[in-house]
Amino acid sequence: MRKHNMHVLLIVVLVAANLILGQTVDAAKRVSLATGGTAGTYYPIGAAITAIITKYVPGVEATAESTGASVANLKMIAAKKVDFIMGAANTSLAAFIGEAPFKEPIKNIRGITALYPETFQFIVLKKSGMATVKDLKGKKVAVGAPGSGTERTANLILEAHGLTYNDIKPQFLSFGEGVTALKDRLIDCVIVGSGIPTSAVVDASATLDITLLSMEKQIADKMTQKYAFLRQVTIPEGTYKGVNIDVLTMASPALLSTYEDMDDETVYQITKAIFSHLDELSSAHAQGKNITLDGALKGMSIPLHPGAEKFYKEKGVLQ
């Protein structure tokens, strides 16, 4: 009888332990981060961010999801199918105010931080003789996939130089497709909006004699005054093989965002964890070194989440 009772007691203890363990596991808040394709920059940066969250934010487990990037992510956050997203600043603004490709404004998105700059590179063959964006008049130009962040900002830069799609022969290709078309001499220029150096452009410079078109400083100044999500950057000479000049252009940062109802404390802790462990982002991907506290609000095109705002006020980034 005593042996039987001991068995019963052991079973009760094991069941109780499993219940307690189960409650502990269930207590962890699971969150998802929508990124981009696994071959791009969004996914590895997003995976590094979720690793930091899981490691340093108590009670939160984060997972990075591979997605169709900015437009798809913004539609998912609108429906609360994910908890956090990465997306281009210009596309995020379009979503917030309801411009194409979004049919209605997505008013529930809130910014956490600007990440690395997505730099706009106008790649041409050196023998073309072109030097500035204005030289693209009458040329066949890969402007980006329709409705993409690249296409939206490329269009703005062209317009700032007095060019519309009626003045060029626009080709709506992704930058990967555009680089291939340039290699095949099917186009005169491909516009790439991505972190530098961009692997596709590095690849092109290995087999082609390329150069990059520069913006005029006066035009660049007007654009940064007009558009909050843009900033001026200089692509240093030597970034790509054969490009031995500094090139002035525009950049639009990738943003980390969430939805308005995400609780303030979780967002505060996540923002704090990211900026406390920037070294881990730097070691995860080359663009990680471009994520800084100084640049956290540069190009932020949508309202800040209160949890992130609290962190920036503590750090003196916001008054």
N, C-alpha and C positions, 0 to 999 in steps of 0.2 A: 504493500500500500504506500509505504514511504517513498519507494522508488518511483511508483506511478505519479505521486504528487510532485516529485522532483522534476519529472518529465513535463508535467503540466506547467509547472512554474517556469521551466526553461523556455517552453513554447511561448508563454505569456510575455516573458522578458524579450524574446526575439521579435515577437510581433510589435511590442511597444517600441523597441529600438528602431524597427523598420518604419513605423509610423512617424517617429520623431525625425528620423533621417529624411523621410519623404517630405515632411513639413519644412525641413531646413532647405532641401533642394528647391521645393516649390516656392519658397520665400524669395529666391533670387528673381529679380526683375529681368526678364528677357527682352532685349530690344534688337531691332534690325536696322541696318544701314544700307540703303540702296546706292550702288556705286555706278559702274559702267561695265564695259566688256573686259574680259580678263587680259586682253592684249594691250589695253590702254593704261593710262595713268590713274584714273579714278579707282580702279579695283585694288591695286597694291597699296595706295595711300589709304583707302577706306579700310582695308584689312589691318593695316598698322594702327589706325585709329581705334578700331574695335578691340584689338589686342590690348591697347592701353586702357580702354574703358573697363574691360573684363578684369585686368590685372590690378587696377588702381582705384576703381570706384566701387566701394563696398556694396554688396548685394545686387550688382548689375552685371548681367552677362550679355555681351553684344556680339552680333554676327554680321559679317559683310555679305551682301547679296550682289551677284553679277546681274546687271540689267542693261537696258537700252540707253542708259545715261540720262542727260538733263531732262528732256521733254517727258520721257516715260516716268522718271523719278518724281517729277512735280505732279504728274497726274496721280501717282500712287500716294503721295503725301496728302493730296487733296481728299482722297478717299480713306486716309488713315490705314492704308494697307501695309505701310512701313512706318517706322518711328523717326528715322533720320534719313537725310538724303544728301548727296553731293550733286551740284549743278552749276552751270555757268552763271555768272552774275547777271549777264544781259538776258538770258533765257528766264532766270528767276524773276526779274523785273517784268518781263513780258507776261509771265504767269500771274503775277500779283495784280497787274492792271488790266489783264484780259486781252492782250494783243495776240495776233496770230503767232504760233499755231494753236493758241488756246481760245476756245469758244466763249468761255466765261472767266471772270477774274477768280484766281485762287487766293482768297483773302486770309486763309488760315496758316500760311507759311510764315515762319519767323527765322531770322538768321542767327547763327551761333558764331561763326568766324569766316573771314576770307582766308583761303588756303594759299596755294601757289598761283602765280600769274600764268594764264593761258595766253601766250604771246602770238601776235598775228604776223606771220611771215609770208611775204610775197616772193615766191621763188620763180626765177626765170633762168634761161640759159644765158651765160655770159656773152655769147656771140650775138644775142638779140640786140645789144646796144642800149637796152632800157636801163634807167637809173632810178627813176622816181615813180610813184604810183600814177602820176598824171600820164606817164608814157603808155599806159594800158589802153588808151583810146583806140578802138577798132580791133583790139586783140581778143583772142579766144582765152577766157579765164575760168578756171575751176574755182567757184565761189563757195563750195561746201554743199553738203546735203540739204535739200529743201527744209526750211524751218529750223535748221540746227543753229546752235550758238555761233558757230563759225560763219555760217551764211548771213546771219543777222548783223554781226559786227563788221564783216567784210563789206556788206552793203553800205553801212554807215561811213566807213572809211572811204569807200569809193565816192559816195555822195559829197563828202567833205572836200574831195579833190575835184568836184565838178563833174563827176561821172555817174551816170545812171546805167541800168541794164540796157538801155537803148544805145548807149555809147560803146558798149563792149559786146562780146558774144559769150554770154554766161553759160557755163557748163555746171550743172548741179550735181557735183560729184563729192563724195567724202574725200578727206585729204589723202587717204591711202590710194583711192582710185585716181585722184588727181596727180599724185606723184608718178604713178604708173603711166598715166596719159602723157605726162611731160617726158618721161623716158622714151615713150614711143613717138614723140614729136607730134602728138595729136592736138596739143594745146600750147599756148605761149606762156602761161603763168598758172601756178597753183597757189591758192591761199590756204595756209595751214594755221589753225588756232590751237596751240598746244604748248606744253612746257618745253623749254629748250635745255639742251639740244633734243630735238625730236628724232626718234630713231629712223623714221621713214625718210627724213631729210638727210640725215647722216648717210643713209644707204644711197640716196640719190647722188649726194656729193662724191661718193666713192667711184661712181661710174660716169657722171656727167660733170661738165665744167659749168657750175652754177654761180649765180650771185643773188643777192636779195635787194628788192626795191626799198628805198627809204622814203619816209614821210617828210614833208616840209615842216620845220619847227613851228612856224606861225599857225599852220593848220592843226598841228598836234596840240598846241596850247588852247586853241578854240574848242577842240573836241573834249579835252579834259575839263574845261569850264562848263561845257554843256551837258556832259554825261557823267553822272556820279560813279558809274560802274567801270569807267575807263581810267587807265593811268598810262603815262608815257614810260617806255622802257627803251634801253639801248641794247641791241644784240651785239656783244663784243666781237671785234674782228677775230678770226680764227675759230669761232664756234663751229663753223663748217669748213671742210676742206676747200681751199680756193677762194673763200670769201674773206678778203683781207682788208675790210673796211668796217667801221662801226656803223650800225644801221639803226636809225630812229624809227620806232613803230609804236603801236598801241598794245596794251594787254588788258584783259578782262579776267579777274580772278575766279577760280572755282570757289564756290561757297559750301559750307556745311550748314545745313538747315534742319528744322524740325517743324512740327505743327504747334499752333498757338496753345493748345491745351496740355502739352507735355509739362509735367510739374516742374516748378522753378528749381527745386533743390537738385533734381536729377541733372538738369541742364547746367546748373552752376558747377556741380561736381565734375561733370564731363569736361566742361570748358577748362576748369582748373587742372584736371588730369592731363589734358592735351598739352597745355603750356608749361606744365611741370616736367614733361618728358619729351621735349622736342628732339632730344638726342636719339630717341628710339624711332622717331619718324625719319630723321636724317639717315639713319642706318638702314631703314627699310626700303627707301627709294631716293633717287637723286633729287627729286623735287621736294623731298622732306625738308631740306635745308632752307628752302624758300618760304617756309611757314614760320612766321615770327609774330611776336606780340605787337611789335611796331606796325606790322602790316595787317593786323587782325580786322581793322575796320575800313581799310582802304579798298574802295570799290564795293563796299557793302550796299547792295541795291534794294534791299527789303528791310522792313522793321526788325529790330533786334528782339530776341526773346528775353524776357525779364531776368531769367536765370543767368544768361550770358552777360547781360547789362550789369548785374550785381558784381560779377567777377571783374569786369573792366573798370568799374568805379573803384573797387578795392585796389587795383593795380595802378590807378591814376591815368588810365587810357581814356576814360570818360570822366567828365566833371559831374 
